[in-house]
Amino acid sequence: MDSLTPPKATVAQSLIERAKKASTATISAALAKRGFRFVYMGGVLPIKAGTVMAGRAYTLRYLPRREDHDREIDRAGYAEHVAIESVGPGDVLVIDARGNTGAGGFGDRLVARMVYRGAEGMVTDGAMRDIPYLRGEDFPVFIRAPHGYGHTAEHWAMDVQLPISCGNVLIYPGDLIIGDDDGVVVCPQALAEEVIEESVTQEEEEEFTRELIEEGANIVDVHGKLLGETLDRYNRWRAAKGLPPAASK
């Protein structure tokens, strides 16, 4: 196997839905335990507070516009339109804009098409246009900045479904993309199941211990491995929520 091609694994729709129960902060911590540091997109945030997103990466690469590019776009074969007409349920469109925010990627009509096709969301380390419309929709959109110019003022959509960089993170098609108010994290597809299961379990434990802290518990007593009476209380808490007992650590 090529050393630059990591293991692949299809991320199931059930796992995508489960991933929405874990925060990007918790997922990035689980990845850090496995030695993954370069997984968080810098400065890429949701256009609407409270947005939660998860899905498989469908990649689109923008290159700089050049004067001898054709001015007339072959709309059927243009990479941007290929991407829009290819994404579907479980997919997050991830656009490599090289961090350039000097023009919007695309706007309301193309996003409306993605919504119709059932995509999970879109991410770019560049800009988007038609933000007032997009903020009125439930479709998750993560960007660096808004901008009113059309994308061809700065970009040319070159190709799809190749490894790309977005927010200075390497993304392979099929990687699990998770977004919330903290930003966007990329989970390698072959690790997605174990990372998400661990992260969801951690979220449940943190919810429980946060409640104890709000009731006056000492941070030293609840920050770390749960033991004794605290563990017993945790399992009663889980049972009340219809969750199985906590696995032994």
C-alpha positions in Angstrom: 0.0 0.0 0.0 1.1 3.5 -0.8 2.4 5.1 2.5 0.4 8.2 1.7 -2.9 6.3 1.3 -4.3 5.5 4.8 -6.7 2.6 5.4 -10.3 3.1 4.2 -13.6 2.1 5.8 -17.1 3.1 4.8 -18.6 5.2 7.6 -22.2 3.9 8.1 -25.2 6.2 8.3 -25.9 4.9 11.8 -22.4 6.0 12.9 -22.9 9.4 11.3 -26.0 9.9 13.5 -24.1 8.7 16.6 -21.3 11.1 15.9 -23.7 14.0 16.3 -23.9 13.1 20.0 -20.2 13.9 20.6 -18.6 17.3 20.5 -15.7 18.2 18.3 -13.6 18.9 21.4 -14.2 15.4 22.8 -13.6 13.7 19.4 -10.3 15.7 18.9 -9.2 14.5 22.4 -9.9 10.9 21.5 -7.9 11.4 18.3 -5.0 13.0 20.2 -4.8 9.9 22.4 -4.1 8.0 19.2 -1.4 10.4 18.1 -3.5 12.6 15.7 -2.7 16.3 16.2 -3.5 17.8 12.8 -7.2 17.2 12.7 -8.9 20.5 13.6 -9.6 23.1 11.0 -8.4 26.5 12.1 -10.9 29.4 11.9 -13.7 27.4 10.1 -16.9 28.0 12.0 -20.7 27.6 11.5 -22.6 30.6 10.1 -25.4 29.8 12.6 -24.9 29.2 16.3 -26.0 25.8 17.6 -25.2 24.0 14.3 -24.2 20.3 14.6 -23.0 18.4 11.6 -21.5 15.0 10.8 -21.0 13.1 7.5 -18.6 11.5 5.0 -16.3 13.9 3.2 -17.0 14.5 -0.5 -14.1 16.7 -1.6 -13.9 19.6 -4.1 -10.7 21.5 -4.9 -10.5 25.1 -5.9 -7.4 26.4 -7.6 -6.5 30.0 -8.2 -8.2 31.7 -11.1 -5.9 32.5 -14.1 -6.5 34.8 -17.0 -6.4 32.1 -19.6 -9.1 30.0 -18.0 -12.1 29.6 -20.2 -14.6 32.3 -19.3 -17.5 30.1 -20.3 -18.1 27.3 -17.8 -19.2 23.8 -19.1 -21.8 23.6 -16.4 -22.4 19.8 -16.8 -18.7 19.0 -16.5 -17.5 21.8 -14.2 -16.1 20.3 -11.0 -18.4 22.5 -8.8 -21.5 21.3 -10.5 -20.3 17.7 -10.6 -19.9 17.9 -6.8 -23.4 19.4 -6.3 -25.0 16.8 -8.4 -23.1 13.9 -6.7 -23.5 14.6 -3.0 -26.3 12.9 -1.2 -27.4 11.4 2.1 -24.5 11.1 4.5 -22.2 13.4 2.6 -20.5 16.7 3.7 -19.1 18.7 0.8 -15.6 19.8 1.8 -14.1 22.6 -0.3 -10.4 23.4 -0.4 -10.3 27.1 -1.0 -6.6 27.5 0.1 -7.8 29.8 2.9 -8.7 32.4 0.4 -11.7 34.5 1.5 -11.6 37.0 -1.4 -14.7 35.5 -3.1 -17.7 33.4 -2.0 -17.7 29.8 -3.0 -21.3 29.6 -4.2 -24.7 30.6 -2.8 -28.3 30.0 -2.3 -29.3 28.0 -5.4 -26.5 25.5 -5.3 -27.0 25.0 -1.5 -30.7 24.5 -2.2 -29.8 21.7 -4.6 -27.6 20.1 -2.0 -30.5 20.2 0.5 -32.8 18.6 -2.0 -30.3 15.8 -2.6 -30.1 15.1 1.2 -26.5 16.2 1.9 -25.5 16.6 5.5 -23.7 20.0 5.2 -20.7 21.8 3.7 -17.4 23.1 4.9 -14.9 25.5 3.3 -11.7 27.2 4.5 -12.8 30.1 2.2 -15.9 32.2 2.0 -19.6 31.8 1.0 -22.1 34.2 -0.4 -25.9 34.6 0.2 -25.4 34.3 4.0 -28.8 35.9 4.9 -30.5 33.0 3.0 -28.3 30.3 4.4 -28.8 31.5 8.0 -32.5 31.0 7.4 -32.0 27.4 6.5 -31.3 24.4 8.8 -28.5 23.2 6.4 -25.1 23.2 8.2 -22.6 25.5 6.6 -19.1 26.1 8.0 -16.9 28.9 6.6 -14.0 31.3 7.4 -15.9 34.4 6.3 -18.8 35.7 4.1 -18.1 37.4 0.8 -20.4 38.6 -1.9 -18.2 38.0 -5.0 -18.8 34.9 -7.1 -16.2 32.2 -6.7 -14.7 32.7 -10.2 -13.3 36.1 -9.1 -10.6 34.2 -7.2 -11.1 30.5 -7.8 -11.5 27.8 -10.4 -13.2 24.5 -9.3 -10.7 21.9 -10.6 -11.6 18.4 -9.4 -13.5 16.2 -7.0 -13.0 13.3 -4.7 -9.2 13.7 -4.4 -7.3 14.3 -1.1 -7.4 18.0 -0.2 -6.4 20.4 2.4 -9.1 22.4 4.2 -8.3 24.6 7.2 -4.7 23.2 7.0 -6.0 19.7 7.6 -5.6 16.8 5.2 -8.9 15.2 4.2 -9.5 12.0 2.2 -12.8 11.3 0.5 -14.9 9.3 3.0 -13.3 10.7 6.1 -15.7 11.5 8.9 -16.3 15.3 9.2 -17.8 16.6 12.5 -18.8 20.2 13.1 -20.2 22.3 16.0 -19.8 25.7 17.5 -16.1 24.9 18.4 -15.3 24.3 14.7 -14.7 21.3 12.5 -12.7 18.1 13.2 -11.7 15.4 10.7 -11.7 11.8 11.9 -9.8 9.3 9.6 -12.4 6.9 8.3 -10.7 3.7 9.5 -10.7 5.0 13.1 -14.2 6.5 13.0 -16.1 3.7 14.8 -13.8 3.3 17.7 -13.3 7.1 18.1 -17.0 7.9 18.0 -18.0 5.2 20.4 -15.3 6.3 22.9 -16.3 9.9 22.4 -20.0 9.3 23.0 -19.3 7.4 26.1 -17.0 10.2 27.3 -19.8 12.8 26.6 -22.2 10.7 28.8 -19.7 10.6 31.6 -19.0 14.3 31.4 -22.7 15.1 31.5 -23.0 13.2 34.7 -20.0 14.6 36.4 -20.9 18.1 35.3 -24.2 17.7 37.2 -22.3 16.6 40.3 -20.1 19.7 40.1 -23.1 21.9 39.7 -24.4 20.3 42.9 -21.1 21.2 44.7 -18.8 18.2 44.1 -15.1 18.7 44.3 -13.4 18.6 40.9 -10.8 16.2 42.2 -13.4 13.6 43.1 -15.1 13.6 39.7 -12.4 14.4 37.2 -10.9 11.1 36.2 -11.8 7.5 36.7 -15.1 7.0 38.5 -14.8 4.7 41.5 -16.8 3.4 44.4 -20.0 5.3 45.2 -19.5 7.7 42.4 -19.4 4.9 39.9 -22.5 3.4 41.5 -24.3 6.7 41.2 -23.2 6.9 37.6 -24.7 3.6 36.7 -28.0 4.5 38.5 -27.9 7.7 36.4 -27.4 5.7 33.2 -30.2 3.3 34.1 -32.6 6.2 34.6 -31.8 7.4 31.1 -32.2 3.9 29.6 -28.5 3.5 29.0 -26.5 0.3 29.7 -24.1 0.1 32.7 -20.8 1.8 32.2 -18.1 -0.6 30.9 -15.1 -1.2 33.3 -12.1 0.9 32.4 
